[in-house]
């Protein structure tokens, strides 16, 4: 998974998005879990990328690698 974030201004800590938030919100929930049991949708790489996009503030693009050479991307308009 690759998460891209951007902002015109940095927050009070000098960051666009706190990577700890991404780790806790996304990886903390998905890592070593049966995705069919914890996500309320069909866990395709495309749907997971869209879900991650919705979880991370200032995110504009997410890439989820399903296997070597197979990557799904979800991007804001």
C-alpha positions as CSV (number, residue, x, y, z in Angstrom):
1,X,0.0,0.0,0.0
2,X,1.2,3.5,-0.9
3,X,-0.7,6.5,0.5
4,X,-0.2,9.9,-1.1
5,X,-1.2,13.0,0.9
6,X,-0.9,16.7,0.1
7,X,-1.8,20.0,1.7
8,X,-1.3,23.7,1.0
9,X,-0.2,24.1,4.6
10,X,1.5,22.0,7.2
11,X,-0.3,21.3,10.5
12,X,1.0,22.7,13.9
13,X,3.5,19.8,14.0
14,X,4.9,20.6,10.6
15,X,3.2,17.6,8.8
16,X,0.7,17.1,6.1
17,X,-0.6,13.9,7.7
18,X,0.7,12.0,10.7
19,X,2.0,8.7,9.6
20,X,1.2,7.2,13.0
21,X,-2.5,7.9,12.2
22,X,-2.2,6.0,8.9
23,X,-0.5,3.1,10.7
24,X,-3.1,2.9,13.5
25,X,-6.1,3.5,11.3
26,X,-5.3,1.4,8.3
27,X,-2.5,-1.1,9.1
28,X,-3.7,-1.5,12.7
29,X,-7.1,-2.6,11.4
30,X,-6.1,-4.6,8.3
31,X,-2.7,-6.2,9.1
32,X,-2.9,-9.9,9.7
33,X,-6.7,-9.9,9.6
34,X,-9.2,-11.8,7.5
35,X,-10.4,-8.9,5.3
36,X,-13.7,-10.6,4.6
37,X,-14.5,-10.6,8.3
38,X,-13.6,-6.9,9.1
39,X,-14.5,-4.9,6.0
40,X,-18.2,-4.3,5.1
41,X,-17.5,-4.7,1.3
42,X,-15.9,-7.1,-1.2
43,X,-12.2,-6.6,-0.3
44,X,-10.8,-6.2,-3.8
45,X,-7.7,-4.1,-4.2
46,X,-9.7,-1.4,-5.7
47,X,-12.3,-1.3,-2.9
48,X,-9.5,-1.4,-0.3
49,X,-7.8,1.6,-2.0
50,X,-11.0,3.5,-2.0
51,X,-11.6,2.7,1.7
52,X,-8.1,3.8,2.7
53,X,-8.6,7.0,0.8
54,X,-11.6,7.7,3.0
55,X,-9.7,7.0,6.2
56,X,-6.7,9.3,5.7
57,X,-7.0,13.1,5.9
58,X,-5.4,15.0,3.1
59,X,-5.1,11.8,1.0
60,X,-5.4,12.2,-2.8
61,X,-4.2,8.8,-4.1
62,X,-3.8,5.3,-2.7
63,X,-2.2,2.3,-4.4
64,X,-2.8,-1.2,-3.2
65,X,-0.5,-3.9,-4.6
66,X,-2.4,-7.2,-4.9
67,X,0.6,-9.2,-6.2
68,X,3.8,-8.5,-8.1
69,X,2.9,-6.4,-11.1
70,X,-0.8,-6.0,-10.1
71,X,-1.6,-2.6,-8.5
72,X,-4.9,-0.9,-8.1
73,X,-5.0,2.9,-7.6
74,X,-7.8,5.1,-6.3
75,X,-7.4,8.8,-6.8
76,X,-9.4,12.0,-6.0
77,X,-10.8,13.9,-8.9
